[in-house]
Amino acid sequence: MPAQAQNTLPQLGKNSTAEVIAAMTLEEKANLVVGNGFYIPGANFPGMNSAQLNEAQKKVPGASGVTRGVPRLGIPPIVVTDGPAGVHVFNTGKGRVYYATAWPVGTLLASSWDTALVRRVGVAFGSEAKEYGVDIILGPGLNIHRNPLGGRNFEYYSEDPLITGNIAAALVNGIQSNGVGTSIKHFAANNQETDRNSVNTVVSERALREIYLKGFEIAVKQAQPWTVMTSYNLINGVYTSERPDLVTTILKNEWGFKGFVMTDWFGGKDPVAQMKAGNNLLMPGTADQVKKIVDAVKGGQLDEKALDRNVEGILNIVLQSGTFKADKYSDQPDLTKDAQIAREAADESMVLLKNNNNTLPIAANSHIALFGINAFNLIAGGTGSGDVNRLYTVSLAEGLFHAGLMEDGALYTAYNEYIAQENAKHPKKGFFEEFMNPTPPIQEYPIAPDMITRQAAIADIAIISIGRNSGEGTDRKVSEFYLGETEKQLIANVAAAFHAKNKKVIVVLNIAGVTDVTQWEDNADAVLLAWQPGLEGGNAIADILSGKVNPSGKLATTFPVHYDDVPSAKNFPGKEFPEKATTGMLGMKAIPAEVTYEEGIYVGYRYYNTFGVKPAYPFGYGLSYTTFGYSDLKLSSPTFTNTISASITVTNTGKVAGKEVVQLYLTAPVHKLDKPAEELRAFAKTSLLKPGESQTLTFTLTPADLASYNTTASAWIADAGKYTVKIGASSDDIDIKQTATFNLAKDIVAEKDEKTLTPQTPFTELKPVKK
C-alpha cells in the first residue's frame, strides 16, 4: 500500500480503538480473535503455517503462541509463553541456549503466607520475561486443591480460596509491574488432569461461588491480570469457554474484569459459541476457526458487534504490551540475582512438620549420612507447561556441602552410579514426546542393610530425602499417594540402625502433592516439607536444616491420615463413557467423562474441622525453631455495623529470631444454610521478631467476610447472630490461641448476583448432621 494511503488509515495508539475496529475487514477481525499457531520442538500440527510460527520463535524461542497482527492499522502480533513457575524458553533459535529461573512452585510459595515475598518473586519473574521479549506469561494457575492426586496441584496454591486469591494477586501485581501481562488460569473448576478436555464438572452454584471461583475473583479485583484463560472442562454441561454466564456475566460484569479472555490451547468446541460467550481469543488458533467465525457473521448467526467487542478487548491489552511500545529487551536477564531471590523465597516457605527434641537445626560440622536417590537428584518443579529450562539444579547433597556439613563419599558414589545407570535406560526425549509418553521415575535404590549399619557407626545424623513428581496431562494414582515398599523399608532400616546408636533421623519431602506420612513418620525425629523448591532447592533446604534460616512456612493444604479420609476420594476423578470416545486435541483419544462435586463446599479443612475427621497435619500448620505467644485480642466493637477490626499481639517467647503466620478464622451462625465449622478470613506474617520482641497485627472484616452464598436468593448473605473470631497458628482447635465474639443484629445482603451456572440435574451434596 502506498505510504500516502497508509497514512489515511486509523492507527492503533493514534486513533481510538473504535476507529481502528471500524477500519478492519471482517476477515481481519476474525483473524485477530484467533491465534496464529504455536511451536513445540519435534511436533508438526496440520493446518498451521510454519512461517507464522517462526514469527514468535524469532522473538521468543519456545513461545507458546502468538496473536495475528494487522500491519496496515498498526496492530502488532503479541507473544505469549508458559509458565507458572518460570519463563518457558527452549534451547532453540538465535544460535544460543536459553535458560530461565525455576521459581519455587505455587504450592510452596503459598506456604509462605507472605504476599510481600510473593510480589517480590513476581517482580523478578516479570523482569525476566520482559528481558526475553515476552508480552504475556501464561500463569499463574490458581485452581483449588480439591484432591491430593491432582496432577497439577504443584502449580496451584491451596485448598483455600482466600490464600489462593491473595497469593495469586501478589504474583500478578509483581509480574505486571514490569509491563508484562499475566493470564490467570484455568477458569474454572479444572481440578483434575484425567479427561481434562472432556470432563463435565457437575457442581453446585454455591460451591462454585464460595470455593472454585472466589480465588479468581480476589485476584481479578486486587490485580487486574491482563488476561484470564478459560479451562478445558465443561461446567454443568457446557464448556467453560462457551458459557456467557461464566465469562461475561460473572467475570466481566460482576467482578469488573478489564482484560481479555483466552482459551486454553485447543479448548472448547464451537468458536461461534465462544465468541458469543465473550471469550475474546481462541488459542493457539486454526484456519477452520477463522472460517467459521466469518461464515457465522455473514450468515447472521453471530452479531458483528459481539465480534467487535472481543476485538476491542484484545486491542486494549495490545496497547499495553511491550511489543506495541517497542520496548527494548536484552535476551540476557540477571539470572544470578533471580536465583538468589528464588532461594530466599524457598527459605521462607518450607514447612517444618516435625521436630522432636530439637533434632533440628543440625549442629555445625556434623557428619551426615545422606539416603535416598532424591537427595542426589532434586526435583525442582513439575512437568509439562509448568516446567522450566534451567541452567542448573542444586541437589540436597550439594546444598549440604555448601552449608559446610560433611557427607560420606561411599553413599555419594553408590547413589550417583545407580542414578546414572537408571537414566541410561531412558534416553532423553523431546518436549512433545515426553509430554505424550512420560519417562517413568527412577525407583528408590535398595541400599544394602550393612551399608546403613556402617553409616550409623560413623555418621552423626541421617537424612533421608523422598521425592515425588507429577505434571500436566496425568493425575497421580492412589498408590503414588503412599510411599513404596522400598522407600518405607529404607526409612525403617535407617531409623533402626541410627536409633540404636541414639542418633537422629530426618526426612525431607521433595514432593509435588500431598503424600502419606502416617505409615512412616514415627521412625523420623524431624520432617521437613520442601515441596518443589526451584533451581536453588538444595541450598534452601540446607539453609533450614543448618539453622541459617528459621522455618516459617505453614501448610496451605491439609495432609490427611488416609487417602480415604479425603472428602472427594469417592468421586475423583469421576466416571468415563468410553463408548462415546472421539479424537480430540492433538489426535489424542477424547473420552467423555463426568465428575460430581458431591462434597460441595466441604473441601480441605472445611471438611475435616466440620465433620470431626482428624488430619495428619492440619491446614495452616508449621513449626519453628522458636515459640510464639498470642495475647490481647481486641475487637473494635461488640456488634458489627459496616466493618469490625480485630487486633492481636504476637510475641517471640523463644530463644532465636523468627516469623509467625497469624491466621484469623471465623465461625458464623447457622440458620438458613449449613456452614463450615470455621473459615479462614484473614492472615498476615509478622516481621522477623527477635526473642522477646512483639508485634501487633490488625485485621478488618467486612460484610463480605461474614457472608455465605445463598443460591435461592442468588446473593451473599451474612446471617444475624453471634460470630466467633478465632486467631491462631493453624486451623486445628489446639492451635487457636485467642477467641472473641461479636453480634450481627440483622441479616446483611453483602452482594446480589445473577442466577448462573445451575446444574442440569439436581444432586445431593454433603451436609453436616444438625445437632
N, C-alpha and C positions, 0 to 999 in steps of 0.2 A: 504494500500500500504506500503511495506517495506520502512523504513527510507532511505535506500540507493537509492532506486528508486525515492523516493520523492525528494532527493537532486539533482537528474539529471534533474529535470523538471525546466523550467524557473519559476521564482517567481516575482510577481508584486513588483516593487520597487527595485529589484536587477537586473533584466533584463529589456530590453527595452519593451515597450508595444507591439511593433511589434512581438517580440519573444514570448511574452505571448499569444498573439492572435493566432499566428501560432500553438501553442501547444493546443489550445482549440478545442474541438469537435464541430461539427455543433450544436448539442443539447445544449452544454454549452453556445455557443454564443446566441442562441435563448432564452435560459433561462435568460441570463444576460440583454437582451433588453426588457424583460417582467417582471414586478414587481412580488413580492412574496405575494401579498394579503394585506389586511388591516383589521382593527378591529373597530367596533362600538358597544358599550355596548347595549345588547338587540337585536342585529341583527345577523342573520346567513345567509351567502351567499353561494349558491350552488357552488361546484367545487373548493372552497378554503380550503386549508389544515390548520386545526386549529393549528397543530404543527408549521407550518411556521408563522402563525400569532403570536403565542406566542413568536417567536424568537425576534420580535420587541418589544412586550409588556414587556418582561422580562427586556429589557433595558430602554424603554421609555413608561410608561403607557399612553395610548392614542395616540400612534404613528399612523399617517395617512397611512403609508405604509413603505415597506422595499424592497430593491433590493435583488436579489439572489447572493449568493457568490459562488466561486469556490475554496474550501479549498486547493485542490491539487496544485493550481497555486498561492496561497497566496492572493486570491481575497476575501475580506470580504464583507458581506452584509452591506449596509448603511441605516440609518433610517431617514425618513423624517416626519415632522409633521406640522400641521397648527400652526399658522395662522398669519394673517396680523396685528392683534392688541395685540399679546402676544402669548407665547408658549402654545400650546393646549395640556394640560395634563388632565387626568381623575382621579377620585378617585378610582383607581384600582391598584392592583399589590403591591408586596413588603410589604403588611400589613400596609400601611400607606396612609394618604391623601396627594395628590399633589396639590399645588397651583402655580399660576404664576401671574406676574404683568399684569393687564389690562391697557395697554397704551391708551392715547387719540387716538381716531380713526383717520384714514387717512385724512379725510376732515378737522379735527381740526388741525392736525399737519401742513397741507399745509397752513392753515390760519395764521400760524406764519410767513410765508415767510422767514424763518430763517434756512438755510441749516446747519449752525454750531450747532444749537439746535437740529435739527432732527438727525444729525450724533451722537450727544451725546446720544440721545434716542436709536439709533441703537447699539451703543457700549454696553449699559446696557442690551438691549434686547438680543444681541448676547451672552453676558456673561451668561445670564440666560439659554439660550438654551444650551450652552456648558456645564454648570454645571448639566444639565439634560441628557447629553449624546446624544443630537440631532446633526445629521450631516447637515441637510438642513432644513431651515424654508420655508414653502410654502407661500411665500409672499415676498415683498408687492404686493398688487393689484394696478394697475395704469391705469385702463380703464377710459375713459373720461365721465364726467357728461353730457351726451347727453340730458337727460331728467330728470327733478326733481323727477319723480316717480320711477326711477331705484332702485330696492330693495337693491342693494349692494353699492349704492353711498357712504355710510358712510365709506366703506373700501377704496374707491378711493379718489384721491386728489382734482381734479379740472376739470373745463370745458376747461382749457387751457393746451396745451401740454408742454409748457416751465416750468410752475410751476410743473406739474406732473413729468416730467423727472428729474428736479433738486432735488425735494424733495425725490423722489424715490432713486436717486443715493446717496443722503446723508445717507438715512437709510441703503441701501445696503452696502455702504462703512463702516458704523459703525458696522453693524452686522458681516460682513465678516472679520473685523479686529481681531475677536476672533478665526478665523479658522473655523467658521461655515458658511455654504453656504446659499444662498437665491434662491428663484425661483420666478422671477417676472412674473406676470400673469394679465389678461388672454389674450394671444396673438392670435388674436386681434379682435377689433370691437365687443367685448362682452359687450354691453351696456344695457342689459336688462336681467331679470330672466325669464320672460314669454317665454315658449317654448325654453329655453336656449339650450337644447340638440338637437333641430331640426330646429331652425330658420335659414333661409337663409338671410344673411345680404347683401342687394344689395346696393353697394356704389361705387362711382367713385374712380379712382386711385388717383386723386388729393386730395380728402377728406381723403382718407386713409393715403397718404403720409404726408399731412400737419397737420392733426388733430389726427387721431387714431393710427398712427404708430410713430409719432415724439417723444412722451414721452418715448416709449420703446427704440428708437434709442439713445436718450440722456442718459438714464440710462445705456444702454449697453456700450456706449463709455466712460462714466465717471466712471463706477463702475465695469464693467465686472462681473455681477452676475454669480454664478456657473451654474445656470440653468435658462431656460425660460419655462414656462408652456403654451402650446397651449390651446385655448379655445374650448368650446363645439360646437359653432355655425359654420355654413358654411359661407364663403365669396364668393359671386358671384357664387354660385352653387357647391362649393367644401368645404368639411370640412377643417378647418384650419390646422389640424394635417396631412392632406393628400395633402397639397399644397407645392410642392417643390419650387415654386417661392417665397412663404412667408418664409418658414422655412430655406431653403438653399440659394436661390439667394439673398434675402434681408437681413435676419438676420445674416447668417454666412458669406456670400461673401461680400455684400456691407458694412455691419456695422462692420465686423470683430469679431463677437461673438466667444468666445473661449470655452465656456462651452458646456453642453449638453441640449437637448430639451426633455421635458417630456410632455405627455398628461395630461389633467385634468382627473379625475377619471372616467373611462369608456368612455372617449372621443373618437370620431371618430367611424368608422365602419370597415375599412379594414386594418388589421395590415400590410399586404404586401405593400399597398399604403403608409402607414405611414413610413415604413422602407425606401421606395424609396424617400420619401419626405425629409428625414433627421431628422425625429422625433425619437430621439435615444431611448427613454424609454417609454413603454406603461404601464400606471398605472391604477389601482393597480395591474393589471395582472391577466390573466386567462390561464388555461391549453390549451384552444382552440386556443388562440393567438400563443402560442409556437408551437403547431402542424402546424398551417397554415404557419408560417414562415419557419419551417423546410421543409415542403412539397413544398413550393414555391422555395426554393433553390434547392432541389433535382429535381424538375420538370423544372427548368430553367426559372421560372417566376420572380425570384429575384436573382440578381447577388450577390454572396457571398462577393464580395468586398464592396458592399454597406452596407451589414450587418457588415462587419469588421470595416468600418468607424464609424458606430453607436456604436459598442462595444468600439472602441478606445476613442470616446468622453466621454463615461461613465467612463472608466478606468482612464482617465486623471483627472477626478474630485475625484474618489475614492482615488487616491494618495494624494489628499489634505485633505481628511476627517479626523476628529478626531478619528473615528473608526480605520482607517488604521494606523494612527500614534500611536494608543493605548493611546490616551490622557486620563488622569485621570479625572473623574467627580465625584462631591460630592453628587449630588441629593439634595443639600442644597444651592441654590443661595441666595444672600443677598437681600431678598425681601423688607426689611426695607429701605435700601439705594435706591433701584429701585423705590419704592413708592414715595420717595421724588423727584426723577427725573421726574416721571410721573406728579406729582403735578406742578412742575416748568414748564414743557412743556405745560400743560394745561393753566397755568397762562399767558404764553407768546403768546398764540394762540387765546384766546377768543376774540370775536369781539363785540365792543360796537356799536350798531346800532343807538341808540337814547339817548340823554341826555339833555332834555330841562331844561334850567335854573339851570344847575349844580345840578340836582337831585342826581346824584352820584358824589363822594362816599358818603356813609351813615355815618352820624356822630357817633362817638363812644358812646356806651351805649344807643343807640336808642332802643326803644321798637318796635319790628317787629310783624306785623300781616302776617302770612305766609299761603298762599292759594294754593290749587291745589294738587292732590294726588302725582304728580311728585316731589313735594318739599320734600316728606317723603319717596319716592321710586325712587331714581335717576336711570336713565338709563346710565350705564357706557359704554356700547358698544352694537353693533348689535348682531343679532342671526346667527345661522349656524356656518360655519367654522371660521367666524370672531369673535366668542365668546371666552371667556377666563374663566377658572375655577379659580376664585379669592377668596382670603380668606375673603374679606370684600368689601363693597362699602360704601363710606361716602356720606350720603344724604345731601341735601342742609340744612335741619333742623340741622343736626349735625355740618355741616360746619359753620353755623351762630353762633351756640352755642360756638364752638371752637374759633370763632373770637370775642367773648365777647358781641355779640348782643343778646338782650333779646327777647324771643318768648312767645306767650301766650299759657298756658297749655291747655286751653279748645279746641283750634284749634288742637293742637298736639294730644290730646286724640281722638277727633272726627275723624280725618283723619286716624289715625292708626287703630282704630277699624273698620272703613269702609274697609280699605285695607285688614285687616286680614279676614274679612267676605267674601270678594270677592275672595281672594286667596284660602279659604277653599272650594270654589265651584269647583276648578280646581286642583286636586291632582297633585303633581309633576310627570312629565314623564321622561323616559329615553331620551338620546340624539336623537336616531333614531326616536323614537315615536314623540318627539317634532318637529323634522325636517319634518316628514311626515304630522303631524297634529298639527300645531302651536296653542298654547293656546291663545285665544283672549285677547287683552289688557283690563285692568280694565278701565271701563268708568269713566269719571270725576264725582266726588262726588257733588250732587246737594245741596250745602250748603244753609241753610235757610237764607233768607234776614235779619231777625232780628239779627242773629249772626254776619253778616257783619256789620250791623249798630252799634252793641255793640263794635266791634273791631275798627271801625272808631272813636269811642269816646275815647278809651283808648290807642290805639297804635299811634306811631309817623309816621309810614310809612307802606305801604302794598307791599308785594312781592307776585307775582303770578307766579308759575312755570308750564310751559306747556311741556308735553313730547310726543315724537313720536319715535317709534322703527320700524325697518324693518330688513330684513335679506335674507340669501341665499334661493333661490328657488321660491320666490314670489316678484313681483313688487307691489308697492303701488297703490292704486286706486285714481282717481281724487278726490273723496270725502275725502280721507285722506290728501290731499294737503291743504284742508281748515279746519279750526277749527270746531268742532262740536257745536251744538246749546248750550249745557250745558256749554262748555268752553267759548263761546262768551258771554253768559249771565253772567257767573262768572266775567269776566273782566269788563263788563258793570256795573254790580251791585257794584263791589268793587270800580270802578272808581267814580261812582255817590256818593257813601257814603263817600269816603275819600276826593274827591274834594270839596264836600260840607263843609268839615271841613278845607279846604285849606291844605290838606295833599297829599303827592305824592304817585304814584303807579308805581311800577317797574315790568316788565315782563321778566322772564328768559326763554329762549328757549333751552330745552334739547332734541334735535331732531336729527334724522338720516339723513334727507334730507330736501331740501328746502321746506318751508311751507309758506302759505299765511300770510302776515302781514297787508295788506291794510284794511281788514274788521274790524280791532280792534285796530290798533296802535294809533289812535287818542285818545284813552282812557288811553294810557300809557304815563307817563312822561319820562321813560327811558326803553330801551330794550337791554338786554344783550344776545348775541348768544353764548351759551356754547357748541353747538353740543353735542357729546357724549364724555365726558372728562376723562374716565377711572376711576379706583377704588378710586382715591383721588378727584373725581369731586366736591363733596360738599365743601371741603376745598378750592379748586381752585376758585370756583365761589365766595365764601366768601372773598377770597383774593382780587378779583376785586371789589366786592360791597363795601367792607370796605375801599378801597383805599390803602391797604397794597401793592398792585401791580397796576401799571398804565397800563390799557389795551393797547395792541399794535398790536393785530391781525387785519387782513384785509381779506375781502371776497375773496375766491378763486373760487367762483361760484356765479352767478347772482341770485338775488331774483326778479322775475317778479311781475308786478302788478296783473296780472291774469294768470291762467294756460294756457288759450288760447293764451297768448302772446308768449309762448314758441315755437320756430321755428319747433320743432319736434312734437308738440302736435297733429297734424292731422295724423301723421303716427307712433305713438307709442302706443302699442308695435307691430303693424303690423296686418296682417291678417292670419287666420288659415285655414287649409284644413282638417277638422275633418273626412271627408270621407276616408282619406288616413292614418288614425291613426294606429299605431303599438304598440307593447310592447317594451318599451325602458329600460333605466337604472334602476336597482333595481326593475324591474317589473312594473314600472310606465308607464302610458299611454304616448306615444310619438306622438304628433300631428305635422305633417309638417306645417311650417309657413314661412312667408316671411315678411321682413320689408325693406322698401326702404328709404334710407337716402336722401330724396329729398332736404333737406336744404343744402346739400353739405358742404362747408367749413364754412358756417354761423352758427356756434354753439356758444351759450352763448353771450358774449359781442360783438363778431364779427358780430352777427346778430343785436342786439339791437342798437349798435352805427351806423352801416351801413344803416339800414332801418328806423332809427329815432323812434324806439319804446322805450318809457321811462320806465325803470325798477323801482321797488320799492326801491331797493338798488343796486347800480352798482358793477360790478366786481372790486375788489381792494379797496373797501370802508371799512372804520372803523374809529371810533372816539377815542380820547384820553382825559385824564384829563388835558392835556396841549395843546399848539398850536405850530406849526412849520412854519418857513418861508423858502422859497426857493430863492436862489439868485445866480447870477454869473454863469449862464450856459455858458460853453465854448466848442466849437468843436475844435479838433486838426487841422482841415483843412476845407476850404470851399468846397473842392472837395474830392471825395472818390477815393483812389487808391487800396491798399491792405486791409487796415483797416482804421477805424476812431474812435477817442475817444471822449467821452462827459463827462465833469466834472460838478458837481453841488454842491453847498454849502447849507447845511441844518442847520438851527439854531432853537434851542428851544426858542420860543418867549413867553412862558407861565411862570407859577409860580411853577411847580413841575417837577421833572426829568421824562423823558420819552424816548421812542424809536419810530422812524418813519420808515415805509416801503416806500422806494423810488422806483417808477416804471417808466421805460422808454418804451414808445410806439413809434412805427414808422409808418408813413403814406408813402406809396410807390406810385410812378406814375402809372397810369392806361393806358396801351397801348393794348397789345395783350390779356391780361387776366383781368377779373374783380377781384377786391381785396377788402378786408375789409377796413373800414374807418381808422382803426389803429390796430396794433397787438403788444402785449407785446413782447419785445425783450431783456429786461434785468431788473433785480431788485436787491435790496440789503436792508438790515435792518441796521439802524445806531446802534452804541453803545448806552448805556444809557446816554443821554445828560442832563446835569444839566441846570437849567434856564440860558439863555444867552450863553450857550455853542454851538459851531458849529462843523460840520464835513463835509469834502469834500469827495464826492464819485466819482469814475471814472468808466465808462463803455466803453468797446471796442466792436465795431461792425465789423463783418467780412462779406465777400460776402454772406455766407450762411444766415446771418441775414437779408439781403436785398432781398433774392430770394424767389420766389414762384414756385410751381411745374407746369411746362408746360407739360401736358400729351402728346400733339402731338410730342414734342421734346424728351420726356422721360428724362427731365433734370430740374434741379433747376436753374432758370434764374433770375438775377437781371436786371430789365429794366433800360435803360438810362433815365435820367430826374432828377427832384427835389424830394428829400426826406425830410420829416419833422420829427424832433425829438421832442417828447412831453414828458416832465418829470413832474410827479405829484403824487398825493395821491390816485388816483383811475383812472378808465378808462373813467369816465364822464368828459366832457369838462370843467365843472365847477371846477373840482379838478386838472386840468392841470395847473401847476404853471409857467413853463418856456418852451419856444419853440425855436427851431433853425432849419435852413435848410442847406443842402449840396447838391451838384450835382454829378451825376454819368455820365461821358462823353459818355460811350458806354455800351451796354449790356455786362454782365458778365455771363458766364456759371459756376456756382459755383460747380455743380456736374452733371455728366452724369450717368444715371441709365438704367437698362434693362426694357423693356416693361413687365409689370406684372399686375396681379390681375384685368384684364379688365372685366367689367360687361358683362354677356352673352347677355343681351338685353339692348340697349340704353334707357335712361330715361332722363327726363327733370329735371335739377337741378335749385334751386332758384338762381336768379341773380338780382343784383340791376339794376334799370332802369337808363340808361345812360342819363346824363343831357346835 
